[in-house]
């Protein structure tokens, strides 16, 4: 061969590679796999490309990185590709690419993708959620810490928005922002065949990728933080004073899609507050691996200007709906702060005629005979304990009232609160002026009246047994002079229950519900509940 031709033949492969590298939009397969995966991920994030092309690029990035996830950069690429692919497929073209076998091609590489069906071992069904939000995009400034675990997979928040006949067209017990849950997306590869699995990291700690068992990444705080941090003080104040406006929001709400294997914990807020107060409590309980995946959190929301007995009635009605729709093989737990503890206590008490007689005095028997059993006045004061309430945790609860309700602050509060006209009319129609005469008030009693140490309902309730295991967490502003101590609003003598299975005094004010000692005691009680239930 002529020397020049021989030189050309030797140089041809190098020249060809050079030509390809300058014209191709991404590095060639001769590039290191992790660098190639990073380039594919960058391209997949280009929103101008068709969804199918982006999905194929995400798959290619994950496939290249999955064999090298011992390297932190490769693991980060794999996790990002798995999570972003999941969010893309669910949202693209109104879900056209979701939950069906797909053949996807980009840069002459073709993948066949299928979705792992749901299972009871911690695999979410693809159809469980209507949207996904990457966990890292969710702001969490209102939470004290982020509860996460390092590992493999894209961490997401699954959002389930179901249409239904509930409030605002939502499904029963669905919050405005939807049911939420932690999701970790992983991609397993066998050649060009890929399987997308959506794991519940509270139930599963590992997954299989390329024949290896790998630890799953997790973000348990993101679902809690997804619900926006509204101005709780303002919302609570309006719920106290503008009861009519907030009456329609009264209800029981699930934060997590219903799971019959998890014990519901129903959180009930107090006066001048909203369910938002519980976010740090939920987050801290989820941080305990012994409790994670064993409980599911619900909240009861109500405008706090209403009489406690009316809020308790609405809570009973919501719990009855819950028990009709969902099996509760292990019952449920209630946690109530301040006035919310009184609402909770009224779910576990048999009243007989005690409240009726205490509130209506000499006219009680006549009115009892006159009114039907379904009359509002009777439903407020006659009720039975719900046997599904297995345990109650009382936090800074005024079982015997608070002197503040008698002072100038209480007087101002009573004047500012406007009860719904429909409620006032119905109570007045049933009882006339008997209730006003018995209570010594010129208006139908409201929540402030309900918290007075002289309130006949509180006095009568104090004599009735609580038909569920119960515990007390009581605040002490730091003087350490129990039993003469107080949390600043409720004195110890009002919070103390001789019948409680345990009592803990925490150094803090009335708002001690999310202090570290309070949360530590709550987690201890929940662990005790699991032990006693044999779980």
C-alpha angles and dihedrals in degrees: 000000000000110000092238092052091048090052091049092050091052093048097045098085091050092047091048093051090048092051092049094048093054096047102039117090092221133035117276124255086261088074118096109279095240092051089047090050091051091052092049091050091052091052093046089058092060103111092200093070121089114268093243091053092048091049091053090050091051089051092049091049092050093045093052093045096043093074092055105040091130082080111078093223092053092048091051091051092048092049094048093047093049094048098042092045090054093050091046096051093047094050103035117106093349092303097309091141095044129110099356134095112276135194109204129182134188131158090003092301117119126199131187111214129192133174124242110238118238120268138183091246094079103287114129118222110245089233092055094088134049096197143008130214120195107247095228091061094061117098115228106176092130091061123081096221144359117245106210141146126212120233142091130329140048112287113223142162111237113214122201115196110179124184114228148136095279129104111325092358092300125134117267113287092005114141119226091257093048133245111307136197140170113263130185115196120207133179121212119196135204104175106303093340113102133187121201113209125188109205131192100225090202088065103030126045099179142035137192119251123169091345093307129111107231133183115253124237115232141187113193096169098058095073091051091047094048091079102084120251101240123186096282096187092052093044090049092048092050090047088055099047105026099046095157092058094052099037092095091059092060109120153097115278131193116215094192129043108270115271118183090204093063125076113236117238109197114204118203119193126213140231117321092010145097137211088270087081090075100060096100091044091054092045093051094048089051087054090067108087090202090062101032112110093012099085136039122207125230128174131209112215123195138153104260097216092078121095111272091240090058093048088049090052091052089048091052090051092050092048090051090054090048092052091050094053102036132040113238104194092166100033120229144271127235126208115190131183121205109315088006087066090059090050088051094047090055088061091062103042134094106214104184105178094321099105094037094053093042093053101039104034117187093001093056097096094046093049091045090058093043101050128069120243091248094054112124093238091056094045088053095053107025116064143133131230115266106237091208090069098095100169140007128200112202116203117191092332121174098220089165096032135252128273089224088075088063098048134074092283090056092046092053091046093051091053093048096050116091113193120211110275091228092057094047092047094050095047092046092048090054101042106018110198094330094097092047092050092048093047095042090231131128092214135045106279117262134191095287090053088049091060096053115116085229093057107124092215092057092045092051094043090054089064095050122087121244108238096212138059108272142186135196129220109186130188125229118188090220105274091112093211100130127190085036092044129114138190089227094265106037122039120223091247088062097045098043119100119188088202095058117119089220139004128199126185112207124196100246148087131273089284092063094123095109101033114124094249090051093049091046090054092047092052089048090053092048091051089049089051091054092050093050090048090052094242 
